[in-house]
Amino acid sequence: MPEVIKKTDYIKNVFKKYPIIRDAFIDKNMHCVGCEIYKFATIAESCNNHDIGNVDEFVEFLNDIKHK
């Protein structure tokens, strides 16, 4: 079964495993790439802090692009 990115995953781990994901965060004006908080924050927490309305939709998008 393929690994799936979840909203409870720590951003640090997702960035490490799938570097392309960084671009998706930047495109949404979520500059977690340059912030130390990304080491301790989950995707859901970051989405909430950056007013990303539909967290599940964003996570689905991340899963769609993770191997591009």
C-alpha positions in Angstrom: 0.0 0.0 0.0 1.5 3.4 -1.0 2.3 5.8 1.7 -0.2 8.7 2.0 0.5 12.2 3.3 -1.9 13.0 6.1 -2.9 16.3 7.7 -1.4 15.0 11.0 2.0 14.6 9.4 4.8 16.9 10.5 5.8 19.3 7.8 9.5 18.6 8.4 9.0 14.9 7.5 6.9 15.6 4.4 9.4 18.2 3.1 12.3 15.7 3.7 10.6 12.8 1.9 8.9 14.8 -0.9 10.9 18.0 -1.6 8.4 19.0 -4.4 5.8 19.6 -1.6 7.7 22.8 -0.6 6.6 24.5 -3.8 2.9 23.8 -3.0 3.3 25.5 0.4 5.0 28.5 -1.2 2.3 28.7 -3.9 -0.3 29.0 -1.1 1.8 31.7 0.6 2.7 29.3 3.4 6.3 30.1 3.9 7.0 27.2 6.2 10.1 26.4 4.2 11.9 29.4 5.8 10.4 29.2 9.2 11.7 27.1 12.1 8.2 26.2 13.2 7.8 23.7 10.4 9.9 21.3 12.4 7.2 21.1 15.0 4.0 21.8 13.1 1.6 19.5 11.3 0.1 20.2 7.9 -3.3 20.8 9.5 -1.8 23.3 12.0 0.0 25.2 9.3 -3.2 25.3 7.2 -5.2 26.6 10.1 -2.5 29.3 10.8 -2.5 30.4 7.1 -6.3 30.4 6.6 -6.3 27.5 4.2 -10.0 26.7 4.2 -10.2 23.1 3.1 -7.3 21.2 4.7 -8.4 17.8 3.3 -8.5 19.2 -0.2 -4.9 20.6 0.3 -3.7 17.3 1.6 -5.3 15.5 -1.4 -3.4 17.9 -3.7 -0.2 17.2 -1.9 -0.7 13.5 -2.4 -1.4 14.1 -6.1 1.9 16.0 -6.7 4.3 14.2 -4.3 5.9 12.1 -7.1 6.1 14.7 -9.8 
